[in-house]
Amino acid sequence: ICERPEAVLSDIAACTAERRGIPIVYLYEANNPANLGAVIRTAEAAGSAAVLLSPGSADPFSPKALRGSMGSGFRMPVVRSVSTEDLFAFAAASQLAIAAAAAVGATDHYDFEWARGWVLC
């Protein structure tokens, strides 16, 4: 009936310049479709430019992922099969820094400097 939206990294590069301070989200082997959908929904609500998925991640257009995203999967650019090497090259070319989230860390997210462009892993 319709085609799946297919975003590529080159499409995302133009968005990053406009949305400095709002991170792009990168998920490594996100294999639970419902959780993947929830992250896509949250990324859209936060104003992120895109969600990037590593190889081995769940299908963002599976019924469970779409249900979890509550339609955000159709509005939010989702780039599939982005290797870590491609991620690092994209971040460098787009002048984005990479930050990783951890349950226990030295810096609280409220104290983090978000003003520059980031890829949040």
N, C-alpha and C positions, 0 to 999 in steps of 0.2 A: 504494500500500500504506500509506503514511503521509505526513503533512504535514511540510514543512520547518519547522524552528523559525524563527520570525520575531521577532527582538528589536527594540525601538524605544528611542530615547534616554530616554523617560520611564521605561522599565523599569530602566534602568541607574542613574538618579539615586538610587534607594533603596539600591542596593548600595554606592555610593561612600562614604556616610557610615560604613558598617560597616568598610570596607577602607582606611582612611587609611594612607598610606605605601606602598601597592602601586599602581603606575600602571595606568591604562587605556591601551591601545595603540591608536594611530591610524595607519593605513597609507594613504598617498596613492598612488593608481593602482598598487596591487600587482597586476601582471599575470601573474606566474608562479604557477599554481595550486599547484604542489608547494611552493614557498617560502611561499606564503600559508598552506598547511596546517601547515608547520613553525612558523610564527610563532604560529598559533592554539594549537598543541600546547605551545609554550614559554610562551605567556601563561598557559595553564591551569596548567602546572607551577609557575609563579612566583606563582600566586594572584591574578592580575589579575581585576578585576571584569568586563571585557569587551574585545572587539576591535572597533574602529570602522573601517569601510572607506569610502573616498571613492568618488564615482561614477567609473566607468571601471576599477574593480578587478575581478579575476577572481571567478568565482562560488565562494564558499566551500563549496558543496555539490556541486561537480563531482567526478567520480570521482578525479581527480588530487589535488585539494585535500583531499578526505576521506581519501585514502590517506596524504597527508603529515601530516594532523592526527591520524592513528591513533585516530579516534573523538572527539577533543576538540571537533570541530565540532558534535557533538550535545550536548555538556555545557557548552561555553563560550558565553555570549551573544555573538553576532556581529551587529552592526548595519550594514546595508548602505546605501550611497548617502548618507553623511553629508558634506555640503559643508563647506568650511572655515568658512563663515559660521555654519552650524549647530553646528560644533565649538566655535567661540569663544563662542557664546551658551550652549551647554550647560556649558562650563567655567566661565563667569562665574556662571551660575545655581547651579551645584553647588559653587562656591567652590574650583575646581580650578585649579592653575597649569598652564601648558603648557611642556614642555621638548622640545627637538629633539636628536636624537642626530646626532653628526658623527664622522667617522673621525679628525679632528684637531680638538681643542678645548682650551679653557683649563682645564676642570675634569675630572678623572678621575671616572668613575662611582662609584668607591669613596669619594671625598671629597664627593659630592653629598649634599645634605640631602633625603632621601626621606621624612621624617616627615610632611610635609603631603601632601595629595592632589595627584596629578599626572596629566596626560595626556601620554604619551610619544609623540612623533611621529617 
